[in-house]
């Protein structure tokens, strides 16, 4: 029950930040944006104290650790792969154009609209 109340308070903090953005419409844009950011940061802090928040933040930490273990391709590998994808897209476009043009020609011949 306490977690539900904390989640409700977190939602209300976000709503208060957004409301502050509109209430401060005559103020500088920086203050308006800070109002929203402050509400979101407070809501994130409140969310972090809930059980589901702890699970979520644990998941994000695991995701960052996993991303650090990924072996990213080199620039050369990336450029080669990109070239192959672009070449394949061009070849497929030409193939589909040829099939479409052939079918159009066949249909026109069958319909008697050809030469």
N, C-alpha and C positions, 0 to 999 in steps of 0.2 A: 504494500500500500504506500509506503514511504517513497518507493521508486516512482510510482505513478504521480505522486504529488511533485516530486522533483522534476519529472518530465514536463508536467503542466507548467511549473515555474519557468523552466527553460524555454518552453514555447512562448510564454508570456513575456519573457525578456527579449526574445526576437521580435515579437509584436511591438513591444515598447520601443525598440530601436528603430523599427520601420515607421512607427507613429511619430517618433522624434524627427525623422527625416522630413515628414510632411508638416509637422508643427513648426519646424525651423525653416520654412520655405523662404523667409525674408533674410535669413542668415547666409553666411558664406557657404559655398558648396562643401568646403573642407569640413566644417562643423556638421553638416548634414550627413556626410559620409562617415565621419567619426561616430556619429550617433548610432548608425546601423552597425558599424564594426564593433563598437562597445557592447551593444546588445547581443551580437552574435558571440563575441568572446565570453561574455558572462554566461550565456546559454551553454556554450561549449564546456565551460568550467562546471556548471551545474550538471550537465549531462555526464561528465566524466565521473561524478560521484555516484552514479547509479550503477547497478549490476550490468545492465546492457551496455552502458557507456564504457565500463571497464573491459568488457568483451570486445567491443568495437575498437577501442584504442589498442588493445592487445593484438587484434587482427591487423591493424594498420602497421604496428611495429614489425610484425611477422612479414607483412608484405614488403616493407622497405628492406628488411634483411634478405628476403628472397630476391628482390630486384638487384641487390648488390652482388649476389652470387651468379647472376646471369652473365654468360659470356656473350658480349655484344659483338656484332660483326665489324670488321674493319671498314675504313672508307672505301677501299678497293672492292671488297666483297659487296658492299651496299650499292656501289655504282654498277657493278656487273649484274647484280640481281635486278636493279632498276632497268638496266638496258634490256635484259631478257624479257621482262614484263612488258615494256613498251613495244619491243619487236613482236612479241606474241599478240599484243592487242592490235597492232597494225595488220599482221598476217590474218588474224581472225576477221577484222573488219573487211579486208579485201575478199576473203573467202565468202563471207556472208553477202557482200555486195554481188559477187559472181553468182551465187546461188539465187539471189533475189532477181537479178537480171535474167538469168536463164529461165526461171519459173515464169517471169513476166512475158518473155518471148514465147515460151511454150503455150501459155494461156492465150496470148494474143493470136497465135497460129490456130489453136483449137476453136477460138471464137470467130475466126474468119476476119480478123482486123489486121492481119499481117499483110504483106505485099500483095 
